[in-house]
Amino acid sequence: MVLFLDTNVLLHYDFEQADWPSIVGEPVERVLLSWVNLHELDRLKDNHPSSSRRDRARRVLSLLESVHRATSGSAAPRLEL
């Protein structure tokens, strides 16, 4: 199963703690993000009127970078950008 996440999912749900296999009903091999997702998060971290939304966008970007590094070359579901 390849999971393609929307920016709103990343902002409103705890990406790292979600039990994706239970949510989608099968094992997740890869998680894909588009450059549009990254661009939207980058824009939100600097320009959103809500400080809590800016903070959340920063945390999500940091988490995505950490997960991408940690899963590259491992047996865990990969995060592909």
PyMOL Python script that loads the backbone (N, CA, C, O; Angstrom):
from pymol import cmd

cmd.read_pdbstr("""\
ATOM      1  N   MET A   1       0.848  -1.169   0.000  1.00  0.00           N
ATOM      2  CA  MET A   1       0.000   0.000   0.000  1.00  0.00           C
ATOM      3  C   MET A   1       0.889   1.226   0.000  1.00  0.00           C
ATOM      4  O   MET A   1       1.838   1.321   0.779  1.00  0.00           O
ATOM      5  N   VAL A   2       0.581   2.148  -0.865  1.00  0.00           N
ATOM      6  CA  VAL A   2       1.245   3.445  -0.910  1.00  0.00           C
ATOM      7  C   VAL A   2       0.254   4.465  -0.376  1.00  0.00           C
ATOM      8  O   VAL A   2      -0.883   4.546  -0.842  1.00  0.00           O
ATOM      9  N   LEU A   3       0.691   5.237   0.599  1.00  0.00           N
ATOM     10  CA  LEU A   3      -0.152   6.241   1.238  1.00  0.00           C
ATOM     11  C   LEU A   3       0.278   7.606   0.747  1.00  0.00           C
ATOM     12  O   LEU A   3       1.443   7.978   0.895  1.00  0.00           O
ATOM     13  N   PHE A   4      -0.641   8.360   0.164  1.00  0.00           N
ATOM     14  CA  PHE A   4      -0.357   9.706  -0.330  1.00  0.00           C
ATOM     15  C   PHE A   4      -1.108  10.680   0.567  1.00  0.00           C
ATOM     16  O   PHE A   4      -2.338  10.726   0.549  1.00  0.00           O
ATOM     17  N   LEU A   5      -0.369  11.456   1.350  1.00  0.00           N
ATOM     18  CA  LEU A   5      -0.992  12.327   2.351  1.00  0.00           C
ATOM     19  C   LEU A   5      -1.186  13.748   1.840  1.00  0.00           C
ATOM     20  O   LEU A   5      -0.344  14.296   1.128  1.00  0.00           O
ATOM     21  N   ASP A   6      -2.303  14.319   2.220  1.00  0.00           N
ATOM     22  CA  ASP A   6      -2.650  15.694   1.918  1.00  0.00           C
ATOM     23  C   ASP A   6      -2.065  16.612   2.995  1.00  0.00           C
ATOM     24  O   ASP A   6      -1.831  16.169   4.120  1.00  0.00           O
ATOM     25  N   THR A   7      -1.831  17.861   2.670  1.00  0.00           N
ATOM     26  CA  THR A   7      -1.293  18.828   3.630  1.00  0.00           C
ATOM     27  C   THR A   7      -2.187  18.945   4.855  1.00  0.00           C
ATOM     28  O   THR A   7      -1.676  19.043   5.971  1.00  0.00           O
ATOM     29  N   ASN A   8      -3.487  18.938   4.686  1.00  0.00           N
ATOM     30  CA  ASN A   8      -4.394  19.057   5.831  1.00  0.00           C
ATOM     31  C   ASN A   8      -4.279  17.862   6.777  1.00  0.00           C
ATOM     32  O   ASN A   8      -4.383  18.024   7.993  1.00  0.00           O
ATOM     33  N   VAL A   9      -4.067  16.677   6.234  1.00  0.00           N
ATOM     34  CA  VAL A   9      -3.865  15.499   7.086  1.00  0.00           C
ATOM     35  C   VAL A   9      -2.608  15.702   7.920  1.00  0.00           C
ATOM     36  O   VAL A   9      -2.594  15.399   9.113  1.00  0.00           O
ATOM     37  N   LEU A  10      -1.566  16.209   7.300  1.00  0.00           N
ATOM     38  CA  LEU A  10      -0.311  16.439   8.012  1.00  0.00           C
ATOM     39  C   LEU A  10      -0.460  17.486   9.110  1.00  0.00           C
ATOM     40  O   LEU A  10       0.172  17.381  10.161  1.00  0.00           O
ATOM     41  N   LEU A  11      -1.290  18.487   8.870  1.00  0.00           N
ATOM     42  CA  LEU A  11      -1.468  19.564   9.847  1.00  0.00           C
ATOM     43  C   LEU A  11      -2.406  19.189  10.989  1.00  0.00           C
ATOM     44  O   LEU A  11      -2.239  19.669  12.110  1.00  0.00           O
ATOM     45  N   HIS A  12      -3.381  18.346  10.718  1.00  0.00           N
ATOM     46  CA  HIS A  12      -4.429  18.107  11.710  1.00  0.00           C
ATOM     47  C   HIS A  12      -4.334  16.770  12.442  1.00  0.00           C
ATOM     48  O   HIS A  12      -5.051  16.550  13.417  1.00  0.00           O
ATOM     49  N   TYR A  13      -3.463  15.881  11.985  1.00  0.00           N
ATOM     50  CA  TYR A  13      -3.334  14.576  12.622  1.00  0.00           C
ATOM     51  C   TYR A  13      -1.878  14.326  12.986  1.00  0.00           C
ATOM     52  O   TYR A  13      -0.973  14.849  12.336  1.00  0.00           O
ATOM     53  N   ASP A  14      -1.657  13.544  14.001  1.00  0.00           N
ATOM     54  CA  ASP A  14      -0.307  13.211  14.438  1.00  0.00           C
ATOM     55  C   ASP A  14       0.243  12.140  13.508  1.00  0.00           C
ATOM     56  O   ASP A  14       0.050  10.945  13.731  1.00  0.00           O
ATOM     57  N   PHE A  15       0.918  12.579  12.479  1.00  0.00           N
ATOM     58  CA  PHE A  15       1.430  11.705  11.426  1.00  0.00           C
ATOM     59  C   PHE A  15       2.243  10.539  11.979  1.00  0.00           C
ATOM     60  O   PHE A  15       2.058   9.398  11.557  1.00  0.00           O
ATOM     61  N   GLU A  16       3.142  10.821  12.921  1.00  0.00           N
ATOM     62  CA  GLU A  16       4.058   9.805  13.421  1.00  0.00           C
ATOM     63  C   GLU A  16       3.357   8.762  14.293  1.00  0.00           C
ATOM     64  O   GLU A  16       3.756   7.597  14.307  1.00  0.00           O
ATOM     65  N   GLN A  17       2.319   9.170  15.018  1.00  0.00           N
ATOM     66  CA  GLN A  17       1.659   8.265  15.954  1.00  0.00           C
ATOM     67  C   GLN A  17       0.460   7.528  15.341  1.00  0.00           C
ATOM     68  O   GLN A  17      -0.048   6.578  15.935  1.00  0.00           O
ATOM     69  N   ALA A  18       0.014   7.952  14.182  1.00  0.00           N
ATOM     70  CA  ALA A  18      -1.160   7.329  13.566  1.00  0.00           C
ATOM     71  C   ALA A  18      -0.887   5.861  13.238  1.00  0.00           C
ATOM     72  O   ALA A  18       0.200   5.517  12.775  1.00  0.00           O
ATOM     73  N   ASP A  19      -1.852   5.017  13.474  1.00  0.00           N
ATOM     74  CA  ASP A  19      -1.760   3.598  13.140  1.00  0.00           C
ATOM     75  C   ASP A  19      -2.288   3.421  11.715  1.00  0.00           C
ATOM     76  O   ASP A  19      -3.419   2.986  11.501  1.00  0.00           O
ATOM     77  N   TRP A  20      -1.438   3.771  10.751  1.00  0.00           N
ATOM     78  CA  TRP A  20      -1.870   3.792   9.353  1.00  0.00           C
ATOM     79  C   TRP A  20      -2.374   2.450   8.859  1.00  0.00           C
ATOM     80  O   TRP A  20      -3.372   2.431   8.138  1.00  0.00           O
ATOM     81  N   PRO A  21      -1.752   1.314   9.197  1.00  0.00           N
ATOM     82  CA  PRO A  21      -2.306   0.033   8.717  1.00  0.00           C
ATOM     83  C   PRO A  21      -3.739  -0.197   9.186  1.00  0.00           C
ATOM     84  O   PRO A  21      -4.549  -0.739   8.434  1.00  0.00           O
ATOM     85  N   SER A  22      -4.071   0.204  10.419  1.00  0.00           N
ATOM     86  CA  SER A  22      -5.449   0.059  10.892  1.00  0.00           C
ATOM     87  C   SER A  22      -6.384   1.025  10.184  1.00  0.00           C
ATOM     88  O   SER A  22      -7.532   0.690   9.893  1.00  0.00           O
ATOM     89  N   ILE A  23      -5.890   2.217   9.912  1.00  0.00           N
ATOM     90  CA  ILE A  23      -6.719   3.239   9.271  1.00  0.00           C
ATOM     91  C   ILE A  23      -7.051   2.854   7.836  1.00  0.00           C
ATOM     92  O   ILE A  23      -8.195   2.986   7.402  1.00  0.00           O
ATOM     93  N   VAL A  24      -6.032   2.368   7.085  1.00  0.00           N
ATOM     94  CA  VAL A  24      -6.264   2.053   5.670  1.00  0.00           C
ATOM     95  C   VAL A  24      -6.561   0.580   5.423  1.00  0.00           C
ATOM     96  O   VAL A  24      -6.937   0.203   4.313  1.00  0.00           O
ATOM     97  N   GLY A  25      -6.397  -0.257   6.448  1.00  0.00           N
ATOM     98  CA  GLY A  25      -6.789  -1.656   6.332  1.00  0.00           C
ATOM     99  C   GLY A  25      -5.758  -2.596   5.750  1.00  0.00           C
ATOM    100  O   GLY A  25      -6.075  -3.752   5.470  1.00  0.00           O
ATOM    101  N   GLU A  26      -4.527  -2.136   5.559  1.00  0.00           N
ATOM    102  CA  GLU A  26      -3.458  -3.011   5.087  1.00  0.00           C
ATOM    103  C   GLU A  26      -2.111  -2.372   5.391  1.00  0.00           C
ATOM    104  O   GLU A  26      -2.042  -1.179   5.685  1.00  0.00           O
ATOM    105  N   PRO A  27      -1.033  -3.162   5.323  1.00  0.00           N
ATOM    106  CA  PRO A  27       0.291  -2.620   5.632  1.00  0.00           C
ATOM    107  C   PRO A  27       0.678  -1.491   4.675  1.00  0.00           C
ATOM    108  O   PRO A  27       0.359  -1.528   3.487  1.00  0.00           O
ATOM    109  N   VAL A  28       1.361  -0.505   5.210  1.00  0.00           N
ATOM    110  CA  VAL A  28       1.816   0.638   4.413  1.00  0.00           C
ATOM    111  C   VAL A  28       3.291   0.449   4.105  1.00  0.00           C
ATOM    112  O   VAL A  28       4.114   0.334   5.014  1.00  0.00           O
ATOM    113  N   GLU A  29       3.624   0.419   2.814  1.00  0.00           N
ATOM    114  CA  GLU A  29       5.010   0.236   2.392  1.00  0.00           C
ATOM    115  C   GLU A  29       5.710   1.568   2.172  1.00  0.00           C
ATOM    116  O   GLU A  29       6.898   1.717   2.457  1.00  0.00           O
ATOM    117  N   ARG A  30       4.950   2.534   1.660  1.00  0.00           N
ATOM    118  CA  ARG A  30       5.532   3.847   1.372  1.00  0.00           C
ATOM    119  C   ARG A  30       4.536   4.936   1.700  1.00  0.00           C
ATOM    120  O   ARG A  30       3.324   4.752   1.586  1.00  0.00           O
ATOM    121  N   VAL A  31       5.070   6.078   2.110  1.00  0.00           N
ATOM    122  CA  VAL A  31       4.265   7.282   2.309  1.00  0.00           C
ATOM    123  C   VAL A  31       4.821   8.321   1.348  1.00  0.00           C
ATOM    124  O   VAL A  31       6.010   8.639   1.385  1.00  0.00           O
ATOM    125  N   LEU A  32       3.961   8.847   0.489  1.00  0.00           N
ATOM    126  CA  LEU A  32       4.388   9.820  -0.513  1.00  0.00           C
ATOM    127  C   LEU A  32       3.881  11.212  -0.168  1.00  0.00           C
ATOM    128  O   LEU A  32       2.769  11.391   0.328  1.00  0.00           O
ATOM    129  N   LEU A  33       4.731  12.186  -0.446  1.00  0.00           N
ATOM    130  CA  LEU A  33       4.354  13.593  -0.331  1.00  0.00           C
ATOM    131  C   LEU A  33       4.764  14.279  -1.622  1.00  0.00           C
ATOM    132  O   LEU A  33       5.804  13.965  -2.200  1.00  0.00           O
ATOM    133  N   SER A  34       3.956  15.199  -2.061  1.00  0.00           N
ATOM    134  CA  SER A  34       4.321  15.950  -3.261  1.00  0.00           C
ATOM    135  C   SER A  34       5.061  17.220  -2.865  1.00  0.00           C
ATOM    136  O   SER A  34       5.029  17.644  -1.710  1.00  0.00           O
ATOM    137  N   TRP A  35       5.720  17.807  -3.836  1.00  0.00           N
ATOM    138  CA  TRP A  35       6.376  19.093  -3.584  1.00  0.00           C
ATOM    139  C   TRP A  35       5.350  20.147  -3.220  1.00  0.00           C
ATOM    140  O   TRP A  35       5.672  21.102  -2.513  1.00  0.00           O
ATOM    141  N   VAL A  36       4.126  19.995  -3.688  1.00  0.00           N
ATOM    142  CA  VAL A  36       3.062  20.936  -3.334  1.00  0.00           C
ATOM    143  C   VAL A  36       2.832  20.906  -1.823  1.00  0.00           C
ATOM    144  O   VAL A  36       2.674  21.956  -1.199  1.00  0.00           O
ATOM    145  N   ASN A  37       2.811  19.697  -1.226  1.00  0.00           N
ATOM    146  CA  ASN A  37       2.664  19.589   0.231  1.00  0.00           C
ATOM    147  C   ASN A  37       3.772  20.354   0.947  1.00  0.00           C
ATOM    148  O   ASN A  37       3.513  21.142   1.858  1.00  0.00           O
ATOM    149  N   LEU A  38       4.995  20.112   0.526  1.00  0.00           N
ATOM    150  CA  LEU A  38       6.139  20.760   1.176  1.00  0.00           C
ATOM    151  C   LEU A  38       6.103  22.274   0.984  1.00  0.00           C
ATOM    152  O   LEU A  38       6.416  23.030   1.903  1.00  0.00           O
ATOM    153  N   HIS A  39       5.723  22.706  -0.203  1.00  0.00           N
ATOM    154  CA  HIS A  39       5.618  24.137  -0.477  1.00  0.00           C
ATOM    155  C   HIS A  39       4.537  24.780   0.404  1.00  0.00           C
ATOM    156  O   HIS A  39       4.749  25.852   0.972  1.00  0.00           O
ATOM    157  N   GLU A  40       3.385  24.120   0.513  1.00  0.00           N
ATOM    158  CA  GLU A  40       2.301  24.650   1.353  1.00  0.00           C
ATOM    159  C   GLU A  40       2.732  24.737   2.813  1.00  0.00           C
ATOM    160  O   GLU A  40       2.473  25.742   3.476  1.00  0.00           O
ATOM    161  N   LEU A  41       3.384  23.699   3.316  1.00  0.00           N
ATOM    162  CA  LEU A  41       3.853  23.715   4.702  1.00  0.00           C
ATOM    163  C   LEU A  41       4.894  24.812   4.913  1.00  0.00           C
ATOM    164  O   LEU A  41       4.878  25.504   5.931  1.00  0.00           O
ATOM    165  N   ASP A  42       5.790  24.965   3.953  1.00  0.00           N
ATOM    166  CA  ASP A  42       6.814  26.002   4.052  1.00  0.00           C
ATOM    167  C   ASP A  42       6.188  27.396   4.065  1.00  0.00           C
ATOM    168  O   ASP A  42       6.608  28.269   4.825  1.00  0.00           O
ATOM    169  N   ARG A  43       5.190  27.592   3.225  1.00  0.00           N
ATOM    170  CA  ARG A  43       4.489  28.887   3.181  1.00  0.00           C
ATOM    171  C   ARG A  43       3.738  29.132   4.488  1.00  0.00           C
ATOM    172  O   ARG A  43       3.768  30.241   5.022  1.00  0.00           O
ATOM    173  N   LEU A  44       3.068  28.107   5.004  1.00  0.00           N
ATOM    174  CA  LEU A  44       2.301  28.246   6.240  1.00  0.00           C
ATOM    175  C   LEU A  44       3.189  28.541   7.442  1.00  0.00           C
ATOM    176  O   LEU A  44       2.794  29.299   8.328  1.00  0.00           O
ATOM    177  N   LYS A  45       4.380  27.957   7.486  1.00  0.00           N
ATOM    178  CA  LYS A  45       5.258  28.157   8.648  1.00  0.00           C
ATOM    179  C   LYS A  45       5.710  29.605   8.777  1.00  0.00           C
ATOM    180  O   LYS A  45       6.070  30.046   9.868  1.00  0.00           O
ATOM    181  N   ASP A  46       5.695  30.344   7.681  1.00  0.00           N
ATOM    182  CA  ASP A  46       6.134  31.745   7.706  1.00  0.00           C
ATOM    183  C   ASP A  46       5.008  32.753   7.587  1.00  0.00           C
ATOM    184  O   ASP A  46       5.128  33.872   8.087  1.00  0.00           O
ATOM    185  N   ASN A  47       3.911  32.378   6.932  1.00  0.00           N
ATOM    186  CA  ASN A  47       2.932  33.397   6.535  1.00  0.00           C
ATOM    187  C   ASN A  47       1.519  33.236   7.063  1.00  0.00           C
ATOM    188  O   ASN A  47       0.672  34.085   6.786  1.00  0.00           O
ATOM    189  N   HIS A  48       1.234  32.194   7.803  1.00  0.00           N
ATOM    190  CA  HIS A  48      -0.144  32.018   8.270  1.00  0.00           C
ATOM    191  C   HIS A  48      -0.438  33.005   9.395  1.00  0.00           C
ATOM    192  O   HIS A  48       0.423  33.231  10.245  1.00  0.00           O
ATOM    193  N   PRO A  49      -1.645  33.605   9.425  1.00  0.00           N
ATOM    194  CA  PRO A  49      -1.977  34.568  10.483  1.00  0.00           C
ATOM    195  C   PRO A  49      -2.012  33.950  11.883  1.00  0.00           C
ATOM    196  O   PRO A  49      -1.828  34.658  12.873  1.00  0.00           O
ATOM    197  N   SER A  50      -2.243  32.657  11.974  1.00  0.00           N
ATOM    198  CA  SER A  50      -2.327  31.985  13.277  1.00  0.00           C
ATOM    199  C   SER A  50      -0.945  31.472  13.704  1.00  0.00           C
ATOM    200  O   SER A  50      -0.311  30.706  12.979  1.00  0.00           O
ATOM    201  N   SER A  51      -0.487  31.898  14.879  1.00  0.00           N
ATOM    202  CA  SER A  51       0.822  31.428  15.349  1.00  0.00           C
ATOM    203  C   SER A  51       0.803  29.925  15.613  1.00  0.00           C
ATOM    204  O   SER A  51       1.814  29.250  15.415  1.00  0.00           O
ATOM    205  N   SER A  52      -0.330  29.397  16.056  1.00  0.00           N
ATOM    206  CA  SER A  52      -0.391  27.951  16.299  1.00  0.00           C
ATOM    207  C   SER A  52      -0.280  27.164  14.992  1.00  0.00           C
ATOM    208  O   SER A  52       0.336  26.099  14.967  1.00  0.00           O
ATOM    209  N   ARG A  53      -0.861  27.669  13.920  1.00  0.00           N
ATOM    210  CA  ARG A  53      -0.744  27.004  12.606  1.00  0.00           C
ATOM    211  C   ARG A  53       0.692  27.103  12.095  1.00  0.00           C
ATOM    212  O   ARG A  53       1.213  26.137  11.539  1.00  0.00           O
ATOM    213  N   ARG A  54       1.344  28.267  12.276  1.00  0.00           N
ATOM    214  CA  ARG A  54       2.747  28.408  11.868  1.00  0.00           C
ATOM    215  C   ARG A  54       3.619  27.411  12.633  1.00  0.00           C
ATOM    216  O   ARG A  54       4.479  26.750  12.050  1.00  0.00           O
ATOM    217  N   ASP A  55       3.389  27.313  13.941  1.00  0.00           N
ATOM    218  CA  ASP A  55       4.164  26.382  14.769  1.00  0.00           C
ATOM    219  C   ASP A  55       3.938  24.938  14.338  1.00  0.00           C
ATOM    220  O   ASP A  55       4.882  24.151  14.260  1.00  0.00           O
ATOM    221  N   ARG A  56       2.694  24.595  14.060  1.00  0.00           N
ATOM    222  CA  ARG A  56       2.381  23.226  13.639  1.00  0.00           C
ATOM    223  C   ARG A  56       3.063  22.906  12.310  1.00  0.00           C
ATOM    224  O   ARG A  56       3.600  21.812  12.139  1.00  0.00           O
ATOM    225  N   ALA A  57       3.047  23.853  11.368  1.00  0.00           N
ATOM    226  CA  ALA A  57       3.704  23.631  10.077  1.00  0.00           C
ATOM    227  C   ALA A  57       5.204  23.420  10.279  1.00  0.00           C
ATOM    228  O   ALA A  57       5.798  22.567   9.620  1.00  0.00           O
ATOM    229  N   ARG A  58       5.820  24.180  11.172  1.00  0.00           N
ATOM    230  CA  ARG A  58       7.246  24.001  11.472  1.00  0.00           C
ATOM    231  C   ARG A  58       7.519  22.624  12.065  1.00  0.00           C
ATOM    232  O   ARG A  58       8.475  21.954  11.675  1.00  0.00           O
ATOM    233  N   ARG A  59       6.682  22.205  13.005  1.00  0.00           N
ATOM    234  CA  ARG A  59       6.858  20.895  13.629  1.00  0.00           C
ATOM    235  C   ARG A  59       6.692  19.765  12.610  1.00  0.00           C
ATOM    236  O   ARG A  59       7.451  18.795  12.618  1.00  0.00           O
ATOM    237  N   VAL A  60       5.701  19.899  11.740  1.00  0.00           N
ATOM    238  CA  VAL A  60       5.471  18.861  10.724  1.00  0.00           C
ATOM    239  C   VAL A  60       6.666  18.768   9.777  1.00  0.00           C
ATOM    240  O   VAL A  60       7.117  17.667   9.462  1.00  0.00           O
ATOM    241  N   LEU A  61       7.181  19.905   9.322  1.00  0.00           N
ATOM    242  CA  LEU A  61       8.343  19.886   8.431  1.00  0.00           C
ATOM    243  C   LEU A  61       9.547  19.240   9.107  1.00  0.00           C
ATOM    244  O   LEU A  61      10.264  18.454   8.487  1.00  0.00           O
ATOM    245  N   SER A  62       9.766  19.565  10.358  1.00  0.00           N
ATOM    246  CA  SER A  62      10.872  18.974  11.106  1.00  0.00           C
ATOM    247  C   SER A  62      10.678  17.466  11.263  1.00  0.00           C
ATOM    248  O   SER A  62      11.618  16.692  11.081  1.00  0.00           O
ATOM    249  N   LEU A  63       9.472  17.060  11.597  1.00  0.00           N
ATOM    250  CA  LEU A  63       9.169  15.639  11.742  1.00  0.00           C
ATOM    251  C   LEU A  63       9.363  14.898  10.422  1.00  0.00           C
ATOM    252  O   LEU A  63       9.943  13.813  10.405  1.00  0.00           O
ATOM    253  N   LEU A  64       8.888  15.466   9.326  1.00  0.00           N
ATOM    254  CA  LEU A  64       9.029  14.822   8.021  1.00  0.00           C
ATOM    255  C   LEU A  64      10.500  14.635   7.669  1.00  0.00           C
ATOM    256  O   LEU A  64      10.884  13.594   7.135  1.00  0.00           O
ATOM    257  N   GLU A  65      11.310  15.622   7.960  1.00  0.00           N
ATOM    258  CA  GLU A  65      12.738  15.506   7.690  1.00  0.00           C
ATOM    259  C   GLU A  65      13.351  14.383   8.524  1.00  0.00           C
ATOM    260  O   GLU A  65      14.149  13.595   8.016  1.00  0.00           O
ATOM    261  N   SER A  66      12.983  14.308   9.797  1.00  0.00           N
ATOM    262  CA  SER A  66      13.498  13.251  10.677  1.00  0.00           C
ATOM    263  C   SER A  66      13.057  11.875  10.219  1.00  0.00           C
ATOM    264  O   SER A  66      13.861  10.944  10.172  1.00  0.00           O
ATOM    265  N   VAL A  67      11.777  11.742   9.878  1.00  0.00           N
ATOM    266  CA  VAL A  67      11.253  10.444   9.435  1.00  0.00           C
ATOM    267  C   VAL A  67      11.898  10.035   8.119  1.00  0.00           C
ATOM    268  O   VAL A  67      12.228   8.865   7.924  1.00  0.00           O
ATOM    269  N   HIS A  68      12.075  10.986   7.224  1.00  0.00           N
ATOM    270  CA  HIS A  68      12.699  10.687   5.932  1.00  0.00           C
ATOM    271  C   HIS A  68      14.116  10.156   6.136  1.00  0.00           C
ATOM    272  O   HIS A  68      14.507   9.174   5.505  1.00  0.00           O
ATOM    273  N   ARG A  69      14.882  10.796   7.009  1.00  0.00           N
ATOM    274  CA  ARG A  69      16.244  10.339   7.285  1.00  0.00           C
ATOM    275  C   ARG A  69      16.246   8.962   7.948  1.00  0.00           C
ATOM    276  O   ARG A  69      17.055   8.100   7.604  1.00  0.00           O
ATOM    277  N   ALA A  70      15.336   8.765   8.899  1.00  0.00           N
ATOM    278  CA  ALA A  70      15.302   7.517   9.669  1.00  0.00           C
ATOM    279  C   ALA A  70      14.851   6.318   8.840  1.00  0.00           C
ATOM    280  O   ALA A  70      15.280   5.194   9.100  1.00  0.00           O
ATOM    281  N   THR A  71      14.000   6.542   7.854  1.00  0.00           N
ATOM    282  CA  THR A  71      13.445   5.416   7.093  1.00  0.00           C
ATOM    283  C   THR A  71      14.190   5.159   5.793  1.00  0.00           C
ATOM    284  O   THR A  71      13.937   4.144   5.144  1.00  0.00           O
ATOM    285  N   SER A  72      15.086   6.028   5.394  1.00  0.00           N
ATOM    286  CA  SER A  72      15.849   5.797   4.166  1.00  0.00           C
ATOM    287  C   SER A  72      16.734   4.579   4.347  1.00  0.00           C
ATOM    288  O   SER A  72      17.603   4.557   5.218  1.00  0.00           O
ATOM    289  N   GLY A  73      16.512   3.571   3.528  1.00  0.00           N
ATOM    290  CA  GLY A  73      17.313   2.363   3.587  1.00  0.00           C
ATOM    291  C   GLY A  73      16.902   1.374   4.668  1.00  0.00           C
ATOM    292  O   GLY A  73      17.608   0.392   4.896  1.00  0.00           O
ATOM    293  N   SER A  74      15.777   1.607   5.341  1.00  0.00           N
ATOM    294  CA  SER A  74      15.340   0.671   6.380  1.00  0.00           C
ATOM    295  C   SER A  74      14.152  -0.144   5.888  1.00  0.00           C
ATOM    296  O   SER A  74      13.625   0.095   4.802  1.00  0.00           O
ATOM    297  N   ALA A  75      13.741  -1.105   6.701  1.00  0.00           N
ATOM    298  CA  ALA A  75      12.592  -1.941   6.351  1.00  0.00           C
ATOM    299  C   ALA A  75      11.272  -1.270   6.714  1.00  0.00           C
ATOM    300  O   ALA A  75      10.205  -1.753   6.334  1.00  0.00           O
ATOM    301  N   ALA A  76      11.336  -0.164   7.446  1.00  0.00           N
ATOM    302  CA  ALA A  76      10.115   0.554   7.834  1.00  0.00           C
ATOM    303  C   ALA A  76       9.483   1.187   6.600  1.00  0.00           C
ATOM    304  O   ALA A  76      10.153   1.366   5.583  1.00  0.00           O
ATOM    305  N   PRO A  77       8.187   1.530   6.683  1.00  0.00           N
ATOM    306  CA  PRO A  77       7.566   2.230   5.560  1.00  0.00           C
ATOM    307  C   PRO A  77       8.383   3.483   5.225  1.00  0.00           C
ATOM    308  O   PRO A  77       8.713   4.272   6.110  1.00  0.00           O
ATOM    309  N   ARG A  78       8.694   3.652   3.979  1.00  0.00           N
ATOM    310  CA  ARG A  78       9.539   4.777   3.546  1.00  0.00           C
ATOM    311  C   ARG A  78       8.693   6.018   3.326  1.00  0.00           C
ATOM    312  O   ARG A  78       7.546   5.950   2.884  1.00  0.00           O
ATOM    313  N   LEU A  79       9.297   7.155   3.649  1.00  0.00           N
ATOM    314  CA  LEU A  79       8.710   8.447   3.342  1.00  0.00           C
ATOM    315  C   LEU A  79       9.424   8.970   2.124  1.00  0.00           C
ATOM    316  O   LEU A  79      10.627   9.229   2.165  1.00  0.00           O
ATOM    317  N   GLU A  80       8.686   9.129   1.027  1.00  0.00           N
ATOM    318  CA  GLU A  80       9.292   9.596  -0.210  1.00  0.00           C
ATOM    319  C   GLU A  80       8.802  10.996  -0.519  1.00  0.00           C
ATOM    320  O   GLU A  80       7.608  11.288  -0.449  1.00  0.00           O
ATOM    321  N   LEU A  81       9.754  11.859  -0.865  1.00  0.00           N
ATOM    322  CA  LEU A  81       9.440  13.254  -1.189  1.00  0.00           C
ATOM    323  C   LEU A  81       9.613  13.481  -2.658  1.00  0.00           C
ATOM    324  O   LEU A  81       9.398  14.593  -3.140  1.00  0.00           O
TER     325      LEU A  81
END
""", "prot")
cmd.dss("prot")
cmd.show_as("cartoon", "prot")
cmd.util.cbc("prot")
cmd.orient("prot")
